Amino acid sequence: MIDTDILVIGAGLAGLTLSHQLADHGADFTLIEKSKTPGGRLSTRRSDFGNFDHGAQYLTGRTPAFTALINRLAQDGDIAAWEPAGKDSARPWWVGQPGMSTIGKVLARGLETRLGIRATGISCRDGRYEVRAEHSDGTKSHFSARRVVAAIPAPQALELLGSLDPVFTALEKVRMAPCWTAMLAFETPLGDDAPDLIRGKAGDVLALIARNGSKPGRAGETFVLHAAADWSRTHLESDRDTVSAALLDAMRTQTGLGANLPAPVHSDLHRWRYSLVEMPLDRPFIASSDNTLFACGDWCIDARAEAAHQSALALADHIISL
């Protein structure tokens, strides 16, 4: 049994932000994450043909706190501005250097983050919570905590917390869309025939086509394709070969290249079950009636990475004030 005062589940942007605030105020906490790397959807996959930011494509800053974080990351060289051909916003776009996963790794510095540990269940005994967990190697462990924070997608937070306090049934209204993501590399540059960024229209298979290789510090003719939410939802359990072929065919159509699009020299897929916030909670975080269980994330506020940061800061202030 591993004892801690506060157990934070999830080392995405929300969990990392919250943990830093707790650390700054001397709190006794433990941070666990089911993946092998921190950052959540701030993710990068490597290949022999170049790297792919297969989750969030860029960050923007609107709130003073998140803008300050972006400025610090930029000053340290951990992010850089991205000006793709086809950029459709006046706001600066910022990308991790050399990949989006750099942001999570930087934010995890100084935190004791236990990776490869998935929380599988929570029970309450003698005023403390016992959290059952499974490691990536199949072994199991238990954590004992006075307070627990689920900084994970709303459906997963509901699964863990829903039976412990009826307040968490509010998470049932939160809707998060899945996303099939394809990562393609081509041997020769596609040139201006394929813009750096294409947004899909209603009814298109692909919501986004991004030339990952156009980002600063990248190499190779690499593209990330994000399937549309409705298409991903319909094909969530389809086999990978079918999905891969459909997304490549959609790229041929939506770029207008058709048969002129060469066969990729590298192709990979990732399925995000909880990718985009479609219906948020509309409050910055959610807490149990006795302030011992909490949940936070972008899904509390909006479909932006910055919303995860806002949610975590609000919850940190609340916990610190208790």
C-alpha positions as CSV (number, residue, x, y, z in Angstrom):
1,M,0.0,0.0,0.0
2,I,1.4,3.4,-1.0
3,D,0.1,6.2,1.3
4,T,-0.3,9.8,0.1
5,D,-2.5,12.7,1.1
6,I,-3.7,13.5,-2.4
7,L,-3.7,11.1,-5.3
8,V,-3.8,12.7,-8.8
9,I,-4.8,10.3,-11.5
10,G,-3.8,11.4,-15.0
11,A,-0.6,13.3,-16.1
12,G,-2.1,15.2,-19.0
13,L,-2.1,19.0,-19.1
14,A,-4.7,19.2,-16.3
15,G,-3.0,16.7,-14.0
16,L,0.5,18.3,-14.5
17,T,-0.8,21.8,-14.0
18,L,-2.7,20.8,-10.8
19,S,0.3,18.9,-9.5
20,H,2.6,21.9,-9.9
21,Q,0.2,24.0,-8.0
22,L,0.0,21.5,-5.2
23,A,3.8,21.1,-5.1
24,D,4.2,24.9,-4.9
25,H,2.1,24.9,-1.8
26,G,3.9,22.0,-0.1
27,A,1.1,19.5,-0.5
28,D,1.8,15.7,-0.1
29,F,0.6,14.2,-3.3
30,T,1.3,11.4,-5.8
31,L,0.7,11.6,-9.5
32,I,0.0,8.5,-11.6
33,E,-0.4,8.1,-15.3
34,K,-1.4,5.0,-17.4
35,S,0.8,5.9,-20.4
36,K,4.5,5.6,-20.6
37,T,5.0,9.3,-21.1
38,P,3.3,12.4,-19.6
39,G,1.3,14.9,-21.6
40,G,-1.9,13.1,-22.6
41,R,-3.1,14.4,-26.0
42,L,0.1,16.6,-26.2
43,S,1.7,13.6,-27.9
44,T,4.3,12.7,-30.5
45,R,5.0,9.4,-32.2
46,R,8.4,8.7,-33.7
47,S,9.2,6.8,-36.9
48,D,12.2,6.3,-39.2
49,F,10.5,8.7,-41.7
50,G,9.8,11.6,-39.3
51,N,7.8,12.3,-36.2
52,F,4.1,12.8,-35.9
53,D,2.1,15.0,-33.5
54,H,-0.9,12.7,-33.5
55,G,-2.9,14.5,-30.8
56,A,-3.1,18.2,-30.3
57,Q,-1.6,20.0,-33.2
58,Y,-0.9,23.4,-31.6
59,L,-1.6,25.6,-28.6
60,T,-3.1,29.1,-28.5
61,G,-3.2,31.4,-25.5
62,R,-6.2,33.5,-24.5
63,T,-6.1,33.7,-20.7
64,P,-3.3,35.5,-18.9
65,A,-2.1,32.4,-17.0
66,F,-1.9,30.2,-20.1
67,T,-0.3,32.9,-22.1
68,A,2.4,33.3,-19.4
69,L,3.1,29.6,-19.6
70,I,3.4,29.8,-23.4
71,N,5.8,32.7,-23.1
72,R,7.9,30.8,-20.6
73,L,8.0,27.7,-22.9
74,A,8.9,29.8,-25.9
75,Q,11.6,31.7,-24.0
76,D,13.2,28.3,-23.1
77,G,13.0,27.0,-26.6
78,D,10.5,24.3,-25.8
79,I,7.9,25.6,-28.2
80,A,8.0,27.7,-31.4
81,A,5.5,29.5,-33.6
82,W,4.0,27.6,-36.5
83,E,2.7,29.5,-39.6
84,P,1.4,26.8,-41.9
85,A,0.1,27.6,-45.4
86,G,-3.7,27.5,-44.9
87,K,-3.6,28.8,-41.3
88,D,-7.1,30.0,-40.5
89,S,-6.6,32.1,-37.3
90,A,-5.0,35.4,-36.4
91,R,-3.9,34.0,-33.1
92,P,-0.3,32.7,-32.8
93,W,-0.1,28.9,-33.0
94,W,2.6,27.3,-30.9
95,V,4.1,23.8,-31.2
96,G,6.4,21.8,-29.1
97,Q,10.1,21.4,-30.0
98,P,10.9,18.9,-31.4
99,G,7.4,17.5,-30.9
100,M,4.2,18.3,-28.9
101,S,5.2,15.7,-26.4
102,T,8.0,18.0,-25.3
103,I,5.5,20.1,-23.5
104,G,4.3,17.3,-21.2
105,K,7.9,16.2,-20.5
106,V,8.9,19.8,-19.6
107,L,5.8,20.2,-17.3
108,A,6.6,16.9,-15.6
109,R,10.1,18.0,-14.6
110,G,10.4,18.2,-10.8
111,L,7.3,16.1,-10.3
112,E,7.5,12.5,-9.1
113,T,5.3,11.1,-11.8
114,R,4.6,7.3,-11.7
115,L,4.1,6.2,-15.3
116,G,2.5,3.1,-16.7
117,I,0.0,2.8,-13.8
118,R,-3.8,2.7,-14.5
119,A,-6.3,3.3,-11.7
120,T,-8.9,0.5,-12.0
121,G,-11.2,1.1,-9.0
122,I,-11.7,3.1,-5.8
123,S,-13.3,2.2,-2.5
124,C,-13.6,4.1,0.8
125,R,-12.6,2.7,4.2
126,D,-12.1,4.5,7.5
127,G,-12.1,7.9,6.0
128,R,-9.5,7.2,3.3
129,Y,-9.7,6.0,-0.3
130,E,-8.1,2.8,-1.5
131,V,-7.3,3.1,-5.2
132,R,-6.6,-0.2,-7.0
133,A,-4.1,0.1,-9.9
134,E,-2.6,-2.0,-12.6
135,H,0.9,-1.5,-14.0
136,S,1.8,-1.8,-17.6
137,D,3.7,-5.1,-16.8
138,G,0.5,-6.6,-15.4
139,T,1.4,-6.3,-11.7
140,K,-1.0,-4.6,-9.3
141,S,-0.7,-2.1,-6.5
142,H,-2.8,-0.1,-4.1
143,F,-2.8,3.5,-3.1
144,S,-4.3,5.0,0.1
145,A,-5.2,8.7,-0.1
146,R,-7.3,11.2,1.9
147,R,-8.3,12.9,-1.3
148,V,-8.4,11.8,-5.0
149,V,-8.4,13.8,-8.2
150,A,-9.4,12.3,-11.5
151,A,-7.7,14.5,-14.1
152,I,-8.8,12.2,-17.0
153,P,-11.5,12.2,-19.6
154,A,-15.0,12.6,-18.2
155,P,-16.3,9.1,-19.1
156,Q,-13.3,7.6,-17.3
157,A,-13.7,9.9,-14.3
158,L,-17.4,8.9,-14.1
159,E,-16.5,5.2,-14.1
160,L,-14.1,5.7,-11.2
161,L,-16.1,8.2,-9.1
162,G,-19.7,7.7,-10.1
163,S,-20.5,5.1,-7.4
164,L,-18.9,7.1,-4.6
165,D,-20.9,10.3,-4.7
166,P,-24.1,11.1,-6.7
167,V,-22.6,14.5,-7.6
168,F,-20.5,12.8,-10.3
169,T,-23.6,11.7,-12.2
170,A,-23.4,15.2,-13.7
171,L,-20.5,13.8,-15.8
172,E,-23.1,11.8,-17.8
173,K,-24.0,15.0,-19.7
174,V,-20.4,15.6,-20.9
175,R,-19.9,14.4,-24.4
176,M,-16.4,13.7,-25.9
177,A,-15.9,12.6,-29.4
178,P,-13.6,9.9,-30.5
179,C,-11.0,10.4,-33.3
180,W,-9.2,8.0,-35.6
181,T,-5.8,9.5,-36.5
182,A,-3.6,8.4,-39.4
183,M,0.1,9.2,-39.6
184,L,1.5,9.1,-43.1
185,A,4.9,9.8,-44.6
186,F,5.8,10.1,-48.3
187,E,9.1,9.6,-50.0
188,T,9.0,12.8,-52.0
189,P,7.5,16.2,-51.2
190,L,3.9,16.8,-52.3
191,G,4.7,20.4,-52.8
192,D,2.0,23.1,-53.1
193,D,-0.5,20.5,-54.4
194,A,-1.2,19.8,-50.7
195,P,-1.5,22.8,-48.4
196,D,0.1,22.6,-44.9
197,L,-3.4,22.7,-43.4
198,I,-6.9,21.6,-44.7
199,R,-10.0,21.8,-42.5
200,G,-12.7,19.4,-43.5
201,K,-16.3,20.5,-44.3
202,A,-19.5,19.0,-43.0
203,G,-19.8,15.5,-44.3
204,D,-16.1,15.0,-45.0
205,V,-14.4,12.0,-43.6
206,L,-11.4,14.0,-42.4
207,A,-11.8,17.0,-40.1
208,L,-8.1,18.0,-40.4
209,I,-5.2,17.3,-42.7
210,A,-1.9,18.8,-41.3
211,R,1.5,18.6,-42.8
212,N,3.5,17.8,-39.7
213,G,6.7,18.3,-41.5
214,S,5.9,22.0,-42.0
215,K,6.3,22.6,-38.3
216,P,9.6,24.1,-37.1
217,G,12.3,21.6,-36.3
218,R,10.6,18.8,-38.1
219,A,12.0,16.7,-41.0
220,G,10.3,14.5,-43.6
221,E,7.1,14.8,-45.7
222,T,4.8,13.8,-42.9
223,F,1.1,14.3,-42.5
224,V,-1.4,13.8,-39.6
225,L,-5.0,13.1,-40.6
226,H,-7.8,13.5,-38.0
227,A,-11.0,11.8,-38.9
228,A,-14.3,13.7,-38.3
229,A,-16.1,13.0,-35.1
230,D,-19.2,11.4,-36.6
231,W,-17.1,9.2,-38.9
232,S,-14.8,8.1,-36.0
233,R,-17.8,7.3,-33.9
234,T,-19.4,5.2,-36.6
235,H,-16.1,3.4,-37.3
236,L,-14.8,3.2,-33.8
237,E,-14.5,-0.6,-33.7
238,S,-13.7,-1.1,-37.4
239,D,-10.5,-3.0,-38.2
240,R,-7.3,-1.0,-38.7
241,D,-6.8,-1.9,-42.3
242,T,-10.3,-0.7,-43.2
243,V,-9.8,2.6,-41.3
244,S,-6.3,3.2,-42.8
245,A,-7.5,2.7,-46.3
246,A,-10.5,4.9,-45.8
247,L,-8.5,7.8,-44.4
248,L,-5.9,7.6,-47.2
249,D,-8.7,7.6,-49.7
250,A,-10.2,10.6,-48.0
251,M,-6.9,12.4,-48.2
252,R,-6.9,11.8,-52.0
253,T,-10.3,13.3,-52.2
254,Q,-10.0,16.3,-49.9
255,T,-6.6,17.4,-51.2
256,G,-7.8,17.1,-54.8
257,L,-4.8,15.0,-55.7
258,G,-6.8,11.8,-56.4
259,A,-4.7,9.1,-58.0
260,N,-1.7,11.6,-58.1
261,L,-1.2,11.1,-54.4
262,P,1.6,8.6,-54.1
263,A,1.5,5.6,-51.8
264,P,2.9,6.5,-48.4
265,V,6.2,4.9,-47.4
266,H,5.0,4.8,-43.8
267,S,1.5,4.5,-42.3
268,D,0.3,4.2,-38.7
269,L,-2.9,4.7,-36.8
270,H,-4.1,5.8,-33.4
271,R,-7.6,5.7,-32.0
272,W,-8.5,8.4,-29.5
273,R,-11.6,7.3,-27.6
274,Y,-11.9,10.6,-26.0
275,S,-10.5,13.3,-28.2
276,L,-12.7,16.4,-28.6
277,V,-15.1,18.0,-26.1
278,E,-18.5,18.3,-27.8
279,M,-20.6,19.2,-24.7
280,P,-18.7,20.5,-21.6
281,L,-19.7,20.4,-18.0
282,D,-19.9,24.2,-17.9
283,R,-18.2,24.5,-14.6
284,P,-14.4,24.6,-13.9
285,F,-14.3,21.4,-11.9
286,I,-16.5,19.0,-9.9
287,A,-16.1,18.0,-6.3
288,S,-17.8,15.6,-3.9
289,S,-20.1,16.9,-1.2
290,D,-17.3,16.4,1.4
291,N,-14.5,17.8,-0.8
292,T,-12.5,14.6,-0.9
293,L,-13.1,13.5,-4.5
294,F,-12.6,15.8,-7.5
295,A,-12.4,15.7,-11.3
296,C,-11.1,18.3,-13.7
297,G,-10.0,18.6,-17.4
298,D,-10.7,20.4,-20.6
299,W,-14.2,18.8,-20.7
300,C,-15.2,21.0,-17.8
301,I,-14.9,24.2,-19.9
302,D,-14.2,23.9,-23.6
303,A,-12.6,22.0,-26.5
304,R,-9.2,23.6,-26.1
305,A,-6.0,22.5,-24.4
306,E,-6.0,25.8,-22.5
307,A,-9.3,24.8,-20.9
308,A,-7.5,21.9,-19.2
309,H,-5.1,24.4,-17.7
310,Q,-7.9,26.7,-16.6
311,S,-9.8,23.8,-14.9
312,A,-6.7,22.6,-13.1
313,L,-5.8,26.0,-11.8
314,A,-9.4,26.5,-10.5
315,L,-9.4,23.1,-8.7
316,A,-5.9,23.8,-7.3
317,D,-7.1,27.0,-5.7
318,H,-10.1,25.2,-4.3
319,I,-8.1,22.3,-2.8
320,I,-5.4,24.7,-1.3
321,S,-8.1,26.7,0.3
322,L,-9.6,23.7,2.2
